[in-house]
Amino acid sequence: MKKFLAIYLGTPSGAKMEQWNALEPDERKAREKAGMEGWFAFMQAHEKAFADPGSPIGKTKVVNESGIADTHNAISGYTILHAESHEAAAALFENHPHFSIFPGESVEIMEILPMPQM
């Protein structure tokens, strides 16, 4: 089995988020409930594949030669999973609640490669 990192992406200023924020409070609450139910159903259906079910991501800092600063990106969460292939890992996320119910934009899946030996 190969190991993969899935990154959930969504921008706070994106069109999907604007539509989400425009919902009436009761409608948004109903969608949040449906989204969480869908998310937990997804996790339960694929629980054997997950090495780490992941979590939402908080605020971001950037560190470079200039020092440390606040920054932002489109990453909203992560998951680490096992699958036979990259395609199989990606297929797990088709119609995921992150973008089919919630205002997330996509999920990117990357293989976690072994560290090169010295």
C-alpha positions as CSV (number, residue, x, y, z in Angstrom):
1,M,0.0,0.0,0.0
2,K,1.1,3.5,-0.8
3,K,0.6,6.5,1.5
4,F,-1.1,9.7,0.4
5,L,-1.7,13.1,1.7
6,A,-5.1,14.7,0.9
7,I,-5.4,18.4,1.2
8,Y,-8.8,20.1,1.4
9,L,-8.8,23.5,-0.4
10,G,-11.2,26.4,-0.3
11,T,-10.7,30.2,-0.4
12,P,-12.6,32.5,2.0
13,S,-13.2,35.0,-0.9
14,G,-14.2,32.3,-3.5
15,A,-17.6,32.3,-5.2
16,K,-18.7,29.2,-3.3
17,M,-18.0,30.8,0.1
18,E,-19.8,34.0,-0.9
19,Q,-22.9,31.8,-1.8
20,W,-22.5,30.0,1.5
21,N,-22.3,33.2,3.5
22,A,-25.4,34.5,1.7
23,L,-27.5,31.6,3.0
24,E,-30.2,32.3,5.6
25,P,-28.9,31.1,9.0
26,D,-31.4,28.2,9.2
27,E,-30.4,27.0,5.7
28,R,-26.7,27.3,6.5
29,K,-27.2,25.3,9.8
30,A,-29.1,22.6,7.9
31,R,-26.3,22.4,5.3
32,E,-23.6,22.3,8.0
33,K,-25.5,19.4,9.7
34,A,-25.8,17.5,6.3
35,G,-22.2,18.2,5.6
36,M,-20.9,16.9,8.9
37,E,-23.2,13.8,8.5
38,G,-21.8,13.2,5.0
39,W,-18.2,13.8,6.2
40,F,-18.5,11.3,9.1
41,A,-20.3,8.8,6.8
42,F,-17.4,9.1,4.3
43,M,-14.8,8.6,7.1
44,Q,-16.7,5.6,8.5
45,A,-17.1,4.0,5.0
46,H,-13.3,4.3,4.4
47,E,-11.9,4.1,7.9
48,K,-9.5,1.3,7.1
49,A,-7.8,3.5,4.5
50,F,-7.0,6.3,6.9
51,A,-3.7,6.4,8.6
52,D,-4.7,9.8,10.1
53,P,-8.3,11.0,9.6
54,G,-6.9,14.6,9.7
55,S,-8.5,17.8,10.9
56,P,-9.3,21.3,9.9
57,I,-6.3,23.7,9.6
58,G,-6.0,27.0,11.5
59,K,-4.1,30.2,10.7
60,T,-0.8,30.0,8.8
61,K,2.6,31.4,9.4
62,V,5.3,31.6,6.8
63,V,9.0,31.2,7.7
64,N,11.7,32.3,5.2
65,E,15.0,34.2,5.2
66,S,13.1,37.4,6.1
67,G,11.8,35.8,9.3
68,I,8.3,34.8,10.4
69,A,5.1,36.4,9.2
70,D,1.3,35.8,9.1
71,T,0.1,34.6,5.7
72,H,-2.9,32.7,4.2
73,N,-3.5,30.0,1.7
74,A,-6.3,27.8,0.4
75,I,-5.6,24.8,2.7
76,S,-8.5,24.1,5.0
77,G,-7.7,20.6,6.2
78,Y,-5.8,17.4,5.6
79,T,-6.1,13.6,5.7
80,I,-3.5,10.9,5.4
81,L,-4.6,7.6,3.8
82,H,-3.4,4.3,2.3
83,A,-4.4,3.1,-1.1
84,E,-3.1,0.8,-3.8
85,S,-2.5,3.6,-6.3
86,H,-2.8,7.4,-6.8
87,E,-5.9,6.9,-8.9
88,A,-7.5,4.7,-6.2
89,A,-6.7,7.3,-3.5
90,A,-8.2,10.1,-5.7
91,A,-11.3,8.1,-6.5
92,L,-12.2,7.9,-2.7
93,F,-12.8,11.7,-2.8
94,E,-15.2,11.9,-5.7
95,N,-18.3,13.8,-4.6
96,H,-16.8,14.4,-1.2
97,P,-18.9,16.6,1.2
98,H,-16.0,19.1,1.3
99,F,-17.2,20.4,-2.1
100,S,-20.5,18.7,-2.7
101,I,-22.2,20.1,0.4
102,F,-19.7,22.5,2.0
103,P,-18.2,25.5,0.1
104,G,-14.8,23.8,-0.3
105,E,-13.4,23.9,-3.8
106,S,-11.4,20.7,-4.2
107,V,-9.3,18.0,-2.6
108,E,-5.7,17.5,-3.8
109,I,-4.1,14.1,-3.3
110,M,-0.3,13.6,-3.3
111,E,1.7,10.5,-2.7
112,I,3.9,10.6,0.3
113,L,7.3,9.4,-0.9
114,P,9.9,7.7,1.1
115,M,12.7,9.9,2.4
116,P,15.9,9.5,0.3
117,Q,18.6,7.7,2.1
118,M,22.0,9.4,2.6
